[in-house]
Amino acid sequence: MCGIAIVVCGVRIELSTLASFLSAPEPPFERLQVSVEDVKAVLSQRGPDSVGEKTIHLRPDVPNCAQESATLSVVAAGEETYKLEETTLLGELHFIGSTLQLRGTSPIRQPLVDSSGNILAYNGEVFGGIELNSYDNDTEVLLKSLEKAKALVPDVLSMIKGPWAIIYWQESSRTLWFGKDAFGRRSLLVHWPTVEDPRFLLSSVSPASSVAHGSDAENGNSGHRFWEELPCGVYSISFGVSESGLCIHGEVKKHEWRNPMWKELIEWERKSVVPRPEDLSTSSLSGFQEEGDNAVSSSSGLAQRVLVVLKESVRRRTSLHNIFQGEKEVVPVAVLFSGGLDSMILAALLDQCLDPKYEVDLLNVSFDGPNAPDRISAKAGIKELQKVAPLRRWKLVEVNADLSKLTFETKRVMSLINPADTYMDLNIGTALWLAARGDGWIHEESDNQAVEEDNRRVKYKSDARILLVGAGADEQCAGYGRHRTKYRNGSWVALDQEMKLDMQRIWKRNLGRDDRCIADNGKEGRFPFLDEDVIKTLLDIPLWEIADLEQPSGKGDKKILRQVAKLLGLHEVAKMPKRAIQFGSRIARESNRKNFGSNRAANQASAGSARFHTPSH
């Protein structure tokens, strides 16, 4: 995971072409002093291997007698010359990049600059679409591809399979390109110029200085309005000079995806939504029938298709490319692990993809010690994994937390989840942040059964830099309670529309927040269920084969994934009902007690959607 940012000063940005994409204007807010140093500090958490900067100045050249109009020249500036104050004489673009290096054989430092003066700050992975070998650094390869493409930047970015966010200066056209992939699997926040702060800023994450505190927030000067999630897509700013030659301006455009695959996946139109009576009877016959501990199927072809693409998705994210480790060999991959359906499938598939010499860390967070549902299911889950993969050494990392003592951590997460600002976001973000940190306890194996389990607990911190996360499984396979409600109230069409809505807003509601909280620990979250081929495969399957919400929870929801689990030999977890991390870890219960007095009071106040106020320092 890397961190990228740019600060643009001294340029009049024209946003009229983006009117249909921008959110409604917010009330004025107090200007917040977001400095380059603040941005560098917060990005360094995401990219602990290196932090770099590059500044260029845009200077209008006043026309002489031989020139009909003013032109724009670009001058590279030394890092020490950067001044935060805006100026009407110079436009300034200050690029910042931090690196968590996971690809290549030699260390790199962002932003990258090529011989033509192009500048690239990239946060992402190229899992396909652009040719590279297992030892290439994908950022270096991407820079070369962009240089060759000249004006066809959207064509190159539309080819990439994998999550990405990008900031790219194209020297030849005096154009700044930026954006993120079609599902928003990498965070990129934007501050559009305002009267209060006319700068244009992009950053992977917001510094704490851009969150209003105490009375400012309560008076409506909420710093959460300073940033917003950049909508998915490819954007450009073309720079020029006004006719007078005294003003540098930039025109923002949003570009269409050039790969028809993206249009298809974004529209998320399922062909087979409403079943005929014979479809349902066939579906029930082809479902898995229990015979003791074995599950048999007369037609498991659909589940097998999903299993194949999911395994390939995990392989792309773990073992297809050489993982850069510097000088030390560590556990390369961990799993965010609740012992539930999604994380168990990912762990079992990881075992099939990863070299047997590696241990696998299973990161589990609890706010109620051994009593949290996710801790109980994680302990049961690791036993089932040991049965299907007995040669792998699994490490269950138990991360225990007491919400009442997490004052510093809570403030940190409040800043990370910005612009999200509800208690639900805070609870999920805190659980993810603590789990990704991987600082907890493991139980050492002992041949002496008389030794108490607690006496074999030892402190352990996971060094894995890649974290597999089950995001996207519930949205695509009808795993949420609201899906069941929509189905009951409106049947199959209503269910399909709710799932479509979930997939089209996942970038704004989930993925940016999750990316920022995981990455703050110097880890990269990877989402196998959101692989392009997985999304397309699930979308091609009839809805009634994906889920059967006439069946009870733990059976009909995420039906296709329960079949996949059984194909992997995970028969126990295939029966488990869905639990969201905030409930399974019990942080929601502890948060309700802390902030509302009780669960009942929290429910009456609709605590999940209630907005919090950032405390004063």
N, C-alpha and C positions, 0 to 999 in steps of 0.2 A: 504494500500500500504506500502510495506517495501522497504528498501534499502539493497543490499548485495554487498560485494566486497571481493576480496582476492588479496594479493600481494605475489608473489613467488620470492624469491631471492636465489642465490647461487646454482641454478640447471641448467644444460644444457638441454634445451628442444629440443626434436627431432620432427620436423614437417613434415618429408618426407611423412608420411602416409596421410597427409591432403592436399597434393599438388593440388588435383582436386577441393577442396572446398575453398581454400584460394584465395583472390583476387590477382591480379598482384602486384608485389612489387612496392612501391612508391619510388620516389627519396629520398635521405637521407634528414633528417630534423635535426634541432638543438635539442639537448636533452632538454626535458622539465622536470622541477623538480616537479614531481607528488609525493607528500608526503602522508603518511598515514593520517596525520592531515587534509590535504586538502580533502581527500576522506571521512573521517568521517564527516567533516563539511557539505559537499554537501548531504551526505546520511541522515543526521539528519533532513533535510527539508522534506524528503520523509517519514521518520519514527520518528515523534516527541515524541512518547511515551517513547522510550528508545534507547540507542546506546550501543552496547557491542563489545568486541574484544576477540580474542583467538589466541594465537601464539603457534606454535609447531616448533621444530627444528628437521631436519633430519641429523643424524650424521653417517658417514661411520665408521664401525668398522673394523680396519685393521686385516686381517686374521692372526691367529697364526699357530703354527705347526699343530694343530689338524684340522684347517679349510682349505678347499680347495679354498674358495673365500671370498671376502669381503661381509659383511652383512650391513643392514641399520637399525639403531635404531631410534625410535621416542621419543623425550623428550618434555614434556610440558614446556612452558616458562611462567614466570610471565609477565604481561602486561608491567611492567616497564622496562623489559630487552630488549624491541624491539629497534633495531638499523636499520636505513634505508640502510646503506652501505652494499653492497654485500660482501660475503666472500667465499673463495674457500673451507673453512674447514667445514662450516655448510650450510645446506639448510634451508631456513626459509619460513614457510607458515603463513601468517598473515591474519586471517579471521575478517571481520567486518560486523556487522548486525545492522540495525536500524529497529524499529518496529512501524507501525501504526496498532494497534490491532483492529481487527474487528470480531474476533471469540473467543469463549471460555468464561469462567467465572472468571478466575484469570489472572492477568498480567503476561506476559512472557518477557524474554529478549533474544535477539539473539546475537550471534549464540548459538544454543542449543547444549549441550554436554551430551551424555548418559553415562551409567556406563561402556560401552565397549570402550569409548574413541572416538566414532564417533562424528563428528561435522557437524551440519546442519545450513546453512543460506538459508532461503527460502523466496521468494517473489511471492506469488500467492494465489490461492484459489482452494480448492478441492470441486467441485460441484457434483462430482460423481466418480465412479470407485473404490474408497477406502471407506470402510464402516466407518461412524462416525455419531454420533447423533447431534442434533441441538445445544447442549451446548459444544461440543468438540472444542478444538483448533486444526485446521487441520494441523498446523506445527508439533505439538507434536505427533499427530497420524501418520503423514508421517514418522517421525523419527523412530517410533516403527516399521512401516512397512518395512522401509529400513533395519533395523537391522535384522529383521526376514528373509528378502530375501537373506541375505549374498551376493553372487556373482551376483544375478539377479536384479541388480539395474535398467537396462533398462526395465525389465518387469514391475517393480513397476511404474516407471515414465510413461510408455506407457499406464497404466491403468487410469491415472488421467484425468478426464474431468474437464476442466477449464483452466484458464491462469496461467502459472507459469514460473519462472526462479529459478535456484537452483545452490548452491555450496555445495558439500557434501564430507567430508573426511571419507573414510572407513578405519578404523584403521587396521582391520585384514589383508587386502590385500595391505596396503600402497598405496592406490589409491585415487586420487582426481577425483570426478565426477562433471560435470557441464553441463549446457545446458538450453534450454528453449523450450516451447511447440511448436507444429508443425506449428502454424500460427504466432508465435512471438508476442503474446498478452501482454507479459511483456518484458521490456527492459533489455538487458544484453550486455554491450560493452566489447570488448576484445582488449588488446594490446599484440600482439605476440612479442616475444623477437626479438630484432634487435641489430646490432652492436652498435648503439647509446645508446640503453637502453635494456640490456639483461634480464630485469625482465619480468615475465609473470603476467599480471594484468587482472582482471575481475572487472567490476563495473556496477551497475545499471545506473549510470550517470557519466559524465565527470566533474571533478572539473574545475573551471575557469582557474586554473594554467596550464591545459593541452590544452589550446587554445592559439596559437601564436597571438601576437598583433602587430599592426602597421607595421614597416618595415620588421619584420620577415615573416609575412604573404605575404607581397607584393614581397619579394625576393624568395618566393617559399618554405620557411621553415614553411609551414602551419601546425599548431598543429592539424588540422582536420585529418591528416594522422596518428596521434598517436593512435587514437581509430578507431575501426570499429564495426559495428553491428555484433554480433556473429550470424552466420547463424543458423537457427532453427535446433534442434536435441539434441542428448545426446552424450557427449564426456567424455573421461577419460584420465588421465595422470597416468601411472604406474611408480613408482619411484624405482630406483635401484642404484647400485654402480658399477663404472667401475672396470675392472680387476685389475688395479693398486691400487684401494681403495682410490684414491685421488680425485675422481670426482663423484658427484651425478648427475644422468641423469634421464630424464623423457620422456616417449614416449606417444605421443598424438594419440588417436584413436577416430574415430567417429563410433557410433553404430547405427544399424538399429532399427526402431520402431518395437516392438514386437506385437503390436495390429494391425491387418489388417485394422481396421477402419481408422487409420491414413494414411496408404498407399493410400486408396481409396480417402480420402478427399484431400490429398496433390496433387495427380495426377489430380484431379478435371476434370474427364471425364464425360461429360453429354451424356446420351444415345440418347436422342431425341433432335436433333439440327435443322435439315432441315425439315420443314413441307411439307406434301402433300397438294394439293389444298383443299381437303376435310377437312384437319386439320384446315386450316385457316378459312374456312366457319363455321366449328363447333365452333372454338374459338370465332369468332365474334358473333355467336348466343348465346354462353354461357357467353359473357361479360355482364357487368352491363348496363342496359338500363335506362336512366333517365326518371322518371315520376314525374314531379314536384320536390319536395325535397327528394323524396324517390328513392332508388336504388333497383331494383329487379334483380334477376338472375335466369335463368333456370337451371344453374348448377354452384353453388358457392363452390363446394366441394374442389377444389384446394386452393382457398383463405382461406377456413375454416381450412384446414390442416395447412397452414402457420400460421394462427392466433393461433391455439392450441399450436404449438411448440414455437412460440414467447412468448406467455403468460407464458408457463412453464419456458422459459429462463429467463424472467423477475422475476418470482417467485424465481428461484434458486438464483438470484443475489440480492434479496431484503428481502424476508420474510421466506425462507425455513430454514435458520439457525439463531439462536439467534445472534443479533448484539451487540458486546461488547461495552458498553458505559461508563465504569468506574462508577463514582459517579453521573454523571449528565445525565439527559434525554434531548436529543436534536432531532431536525429534522434529521432522519437517512439517508434519500436519497434525492438527487437533480437530476435534469435533465438538461443537456446542451441543451438549448432551443432556437430554431430560429423561432418556430411557423410553421416550414415546415413539410413535410410528415413524415419523420423518427422520429423526436422528438415528434410530436403529437401522433404518434402511441405508442411510449414508455411511454409517460405521461398517456395516457388513460389506457394502460395495467398496469402500476404501480398503478393506482387507484384501479384496480380490485384485486391487490395482497397485497397491504399494509394496515395495520390496519387503520380503518377510523379515529382513534384519532390523527393521525399524519398529520401535514401540509406537503405540498410538495413545495420545492423551485424550481422555473424554472429560470435558470441562462441565461441571455441574454446580450451579449456585443455589443456595438455600438461605432463606431468612427465618427459618424455623428449625435449624439443626437437622437432626435425623428424621424429623417428623413431617417435613414438607413433602407433598405428593411427588414432586419431581425427584427428590432424593431417594424416596422409596422405590420409585419405578426405575431409577438409574441403577440401583443395586440389583434389582431383578433383571434389568436389561443386560448388565455386564455378564451375568451368569448365562443368559441365553446366547450372548455373543461368544462366550468361551466354549459353548457346545458346537456352534457352527464354524468357529475359527479357533480351534484349540492351540494352534502353533503360534498365534499372535500374542504378544504380551500387551494386554490392555491395562491402562492406568486410569482409574477413576479419580479425578482430581476434585476433591470436595471443597468448594469455596463457600465458607460460612460467613454470613454478614449479619450485623445488628443495625437496623435502619436508624435507630436513635443515636448511634455513634458516628454516623456517616456525614458529618457536617461539611467537611471539606469536599468529600466525594460528591455530595448532592449538588453543591454549587458548581462543581466542575461539569457534572452531567447537564445541569441546567443550561450552561453555556454551549455544550456540545450539541444538544438537541435543537437549539435555536435554528430556525424560527418556530419549531413546534413548541407549544407552551401549555400542554394539558398535563394533569396528574398521571393519566394513562401513559403518555409519552415519557414522562419522567420515570415512572416505575419500570417500563420496558427498557428505557435507556440505561438506568442504573443497573438492572439485572444483566444486561448485555455487557456493559462496561466492566463490571466485576468478574463476570465469567471469562471474558476475553483476556483479562489480566492474568488469569490462570494461577493465581497465588493462593494455595490452599494446602490440603493434606491428602496424602495417599496412604493406603494400607499395604505394608510390606508383606509378602507371602512368607509363611513359616510352616515348616513341617511339624512343629510342635503344637498340636491341637490344644494343649493346656494353656498356651499363651493367650491371654485375653486380646480380643480384637483391638480395643482402644490402646493397648500397650504397644501395638505394632504401627500406630499412626506416626508418620513422619512428615515434617514440613516439605513442601515441594512447590516449585514454580515452573510452569510450562514455558519452555523456550520456543515452542512451535510458532512459526511466523505466519502460517496459513491456517485459517480456521474455517472449516466447512459448516455452513449454516443452512437450515431447512426452509428459509424464506421462499415464498411462492407456492408451496405445496397446498396450503389451505385455500388460497385464492383460486387455484386451478382445479381443485378436487372437492370443492364444497365442504370445507372443514370447519367453517364458522357457524355459530348458532344462528346468526342472522340469515344464513343460507336456508336453514331448515324453516325459519319463519316465513321467508319469501316463498318457499315452495308450498307451504301450507296455505298461504293467502292467495297465491297466484299460479301455482303449479309450475310446470317445466319452463315456460317462457319467462316467468318472473325470476326463477332461479338463474337461468342463463343470463338475464340482464344484470342481475346483482353480481354474478361472477365476472362479467365483462367490465362492469364499473370498477370492481376491485382491481382488476388487472390494469385498467387504464389510469388508475390513480395511485398505484402502488409506489411509484416514484416519489410522490408527494407525501403520502401517509406513512410509509414504512422505510423505504430503502435508503434515502438520504440520512435519516436519523440513525438507522442501524449501522450504516457505513461509518459515520462519524464517531459513534460510541466504541465500535470495535477498533477502528484504526488509531484511536488516541493512545492505545497501548502498544503501538508499533507492530500491529498484526493486520493481516489482510483477510477480510471476510470474503468467502467465495460461496456462490449460491447455485449448486448443481441443478435445483429444480427450475431455475430461471435460464438455463441454457436454451439457445434458440431452437435446437432440434427437439428438446424435451417439450418446450411450449407448443411447437407445431404438432408433435405426435399426440399430445393430450388433446389439442384442439380438433384433431382429425377423428377422434374417437367419439361415438355417440354419447350424449350427455347421460343417458340412462345406464351406460356402462361405466361412466366415471363415478357416479353416486346414485344411491337408491334411498332417498330420504323418507320412504315409507317404513324403512327398517329403523330400529332403535340406534341411538348413539353408540359408536364403537363397532358398528356393523355396516350400516348403509352409507354413512358419511365417509368420503375418501375411499370408496369401495375398491377402486382400481389399485390404489397403493396398498390396501390390505391384501389384495391378491399378490402383488409384487412381494410383500413381506413373506407370504407363505411360500412363494417360489424360492426365496432365500433361506427357507427353513426357520423363519422367525414366527412360529405359530402363536406364541403367547402375546407378543406385542400386537399382532394382527387383530386382536380383540379389544385393544385398549381404546377408551374414549379420548377425544381431543382435549388437551389442556393448554391454554396460553401460558407463556412464561411468567407473566405477572401473577397468575393464580397458582400455577404449579410450584413456583419458588416461594410463594406466600408473601411477596413484597406488597401486593395490592392490599392484603389484609392489614399488614403492619402500617402501610401508608394511610389507610383509612382511619386507623386508630390514632395515629400521630396527628393527622391534619384535620380530621372531622370528629374525633372522639369515639367513633364506633363504626362498624360496617353498616349498621342500619342507618345512621345519620349520613354516612357517605352515599348510600344508595338513594336516600331522599334528596340529596344535593346533586345527584348525577355526577358523582366524583370523577368518573372516567373521562368526561368531557369538560370538567371544570378547569379553568385556567389558573395557574399558580402565579404568584408574584415573587420575583427574585428578591431575596433578603438583602438588606444593606450590609456592607462589610463592617 
